[in-house]
Amino acid sequence: LSSAPNVEVVTFDRFDRPYQSASFTALQGYFGNRLKRVVGDSCSTVKTYGRTCHFLHGSSLCKTDNIDLIHKSGAGVTLTSTAMESLHDKSVYFGKTAQWASLAQKRCIEEITCFEEEERILDANLYLARGKKQQISHKFCFAMSTGTCRTGSEQHPVPKTWNKSHFCPNWIIPVNVK
């Protein structure tokens, strides 16, 4: 938001974690109405959101939110999802019944580029660590919507796609999409 004054961010979440509302309020105090939130179960609220977005980030907790986001998106829109320990999980990325696998097979997304972060120790005192010190190394991907799976006839201008091969090239990992 700091580097692009024309960007607006909409976040969908329950905002039920102790730090979320205070963090959002602080950020909105700085960025104003360019930062918006839709409070509630994002597995439902994403489906009913009426505006078009150009950069999408799906949750790992919803069974169809990546699919729902792509169905509302034209060609050239970027999709990413929550980082996972494995890209072959059953719900988000490329496991047998995962959302990204389905989107790729139906040619809804293309230009899939995946990354793996360096291994690091997650301090037990951090909220998401749940009291256990642990070693983590997450993987995440970007893809581009082809626009072929968009539902509805309304078309919106989409920003120019970007070359992800120049984005953190040392952390790009191969992925087998069938």
C-alpha positions as CSV (number, residue, x, y, z in Angstrom):
1,L,0.0,0.0,0.0
2,S,2.9,2.3,0.7
3,S,4.5,1.9,-2.7
4,A,1.3,2.0,-4.8
5,P,-1.2,4.8,-3.9
6,N,-3.8,3.5,-6.3
7,V,-4.1,0.0,-4.6
8,E,-7.0,-0.9,-2.4
9,V,-6.9,-4.0,-0.1
10,V,-10.0,-5.9,1.0
11,T,-9.5,-8.6,3.7
12,F,-12.0,-11.3,4.6
13,D,-11.8,-12.9,8.0
14,R,-13.6,-13.5,11.2
15,F,-11.2,-11.2,13.1
16,D,-11.6,-13.4,16.1
17,R,-7.9,-13.6,17.0
18,P,-6.8,-11.2,19.8
19,Y,-4.3,-9.2,17.6
20,Q,-6.4,-8.8,14.4
21,S,-8.7,-5.9,15.2
22,A,-6.0,-3.8,16.8
23,S,-3.7,-4.5,13.8
24,F,-6.3,-3.7,11.3
25,T,-7.3,-0.4,13.1
26,A,-3.6,0.6,13.2
27,L,-3.1,-0.1,9.5
28,Q,-6.4,1.6,8.5
29,G,-5.3,4.6,10.6
30,Y,-2.4,4.9,8.3
31,F,-3.9,3.9,4.9
32,G,-7.5,5.1,5.4
33,N,-10.3,3.7,3.2
34,R,-7.8,2.0,0.9
35,L,-7.8,-0.8,3.5
36,K,-11.2,-2.5,4.0
37,R,-12.4,-5.6,5.8
38,V,-15.3,-7.9,5.4
39,V,-15.9,-9.5,8.8
40,G,-17.4,-13.0,9.0
41,D,-16.7,-16.5,7.8
42,S,-14.6,-16.0,4.6
43,C,-15.8,-19.3,3.3
44,S,-19.1,-17.6,2.9
45,T,-18.3,-13.9,2.5
46,V,-15.9,-14.4,-0.4
47,K,-18.7,-16.0,-2.4
48,T,-21.0,-13.1,-2.0
49,Y,-18.5,-10.2,-2.4
50,G,-19.7,-8.1,-5.3
51,R,-16.5,-6.4,-6.5
52,T,-13.7,-7.5,-8.8
53,C,-10.2,-7.9,-7.4
54,H,-6.9,-8.2,-9.3
55,F,-4.7,-9.9,-6.8
56,L,-6.3,-12.8,-4.8
57,H,-5.2,-14.7,-1.7
58,G,-7.1,-17.8,-0.8
59,S,-7.4,-19.3,2.6
60,S,-6.4,-22.8,3.7
61,L,-9.5,-23.2,5.8
62,C,-12.1,-23.0,3.1
63,K,-12.9,-25.9,0.7
64,T,-13.7,-23.7,-2.3
65,D,-12.5,-20.2,-1.8
66,N,-9.7,-20.3,-4.4
67,I,-12.2,-21.7,-6.9
68,D,-14.8,-19.1,-5.9
69,L,-12.2,-16.3,-6.3
70,I,-11.1,-17.5,-9.8
71,H,-14.8,-17.8,-10.9
72,K,-15.2,-14.1,-10.2
73,S,-11.9,-13.1,-12.0
74,G,-11.0,-12.2,-15.5
75,A,-7.8,-13.2,-17.4
76,G,-4.6,-11.9,-15.9
77,V,-5.6,-11.8,-12.3
78,T,-3.0,-13.3,-9.9
79,L,-4.0,-16.0,-7.4
80,T,-1.9,-17.0,-4.4
81,S,-2.8,-19.0,-1.3
82,T,-1.8,-19.5,2.3
83,A,1.6,-21.1,2.7
84,M,1.5,-24.8,3.4
85,E,4.0,-27.4,4.6
86,S,3.3,-29.4,1.5
87,L,2.1,-28.5,-2.0
88,H,0.4,-31.9,-2.1
89,D,-2.2,-31.3,0.6
90,K,-5.8,-32.4,0.1
91,S,-7.5,-29.0,0.2
92,V,-5.4,-26.1,-1.2
93,Y,-2.7,-26.9,-3.7
94,F,-2.0,-30.0,-5.7
95,G,-3.2,-33.0,-3.8
96,K,-5.7,-35.4,-5.6
97,T,-8.8,-33.3,-4.7
98,A,-7.1,-29.9,-4.0
99,Q,-8.4,-26.6,-5.4
100,W,-5.3,-25.6,-7.3
101,A,-5.1,-29.1,-9.0
102,S,-8.8,-28.7,-10.1
103,L,-8.3,-25.2,-11.4
104,A,-5.1,-26.2,-13.3
105,Q,-6.8,-29.3,-14.8
106,K,-9.7,-27.2,-16.0
107,R,-7.3,-24.6,-17.4
108,C,-8.7,-21.9,-15.1
109,I,-5.1,-21.0,-14.0
110,E,-1.7,-21.1,-15.7
111,E,1.8,-19.8,-15.2
112,I,2.0,-21.5,-11.8
113,T,5.2,-20.6,-9.9
114,C,5.9,-22.0,-6.5
115,F,8.3,-21.0,-3.8
116,E,9.8,-22.5,-0.6
117,E,11.0,-20.3,2.2
118,E,14.1,-21.0,4.2
119,E,13.7,-23.3,7.2
120,R,13.4,-21.4,10.5
121,I,12.6,-21.9,14.1
122,L,9.1,-20.7,15.1
123,D,9.3,-19.4,18.7
124,A,6.9,-21.1,21.1
125,N,5.6,-17.7,22.3
126,L,4.2,-16.7,19.0
127,Y,0.4,-17.0,18.7
128,L,0.4,-19.5,15.8
129,A,3.0,-21.7,17.5
130,R,0.5,-22.9,20.1
131,G,3.1,-23.1,22.8
132,K,5.5,-25.3,20.9
133,K,8.9,-24.3,19.5
134,Q,9.0,-25.9,16.0
135,Q,11.0,-25.9,12.8
136,I,9.0,-24.6,9.7
137,S,9.5,-24.2,6.0
138,H,6.4,-23.2,4.1
139,K,5.7,-23.4,0.4
140,F,3.3,-21.2,-1.6
141,C,2.5,-20.5,-5.2
142,F,1.3,-17.8,-7.6
143,A,-0.8,-18.4,-10.7
144,M,-2.6,-16.4,-13.3
145,S,-6.3,-16.7,-14.1
146,T,-6.9,-17.6,-17.7
147,G,-10.4,-16.0,-17.5
148,T,-12.0,-19.1,-19.0
149,C,-13.7,-20.2,-15.8
150,R,-15.2,-16.8,-15.0
151,T,-18.9,-16.9,-14.2
152,G,-21.0,-14.1,-15.5
153,S,-20.5,-11.9,-18.5
154,E,-19.2,-8.8,-16.9
155,Q,-15.6,-8.1,-17.9
156,H,-13.2,-5.8,-16.0
157,P,-9.9,-4.3,-17.0
158,V,-7.0,-6.4,-15.5
159,P,-3.6,-5.2,-14.8
160,K,-0.6,-6.4,-16.9
161,T,0.7,-9.7,-15.6
162,W,4.1,-9.7,-14.1
163,N,7.0,-12.1,-14.7
164,K,7.3,-14.2,-11.5
165,S,10.6,-15.7,-12.6
166,H,12.3,-12.5,-11.4
167,F,10.5,-12.7,-8.0
168,C,12.8,-14.4,-5.5
169,P,14.4,-16.7,-8.1
170,N,16.5,-18.5,-5.5
171,W,13.4,-19.9,-3.8
172,I,11.4,-21.1,-6.8
173,I,10.7,-24.8,-6.6
174,P,9.4,-27.1,-9.3
175,V,5.9,-28.4,-9.1
176,N,4.3,-31.2,-11.0
177,V,0.7,-30.2,-12.0
178,K,-1.2,-33.0,-13.6
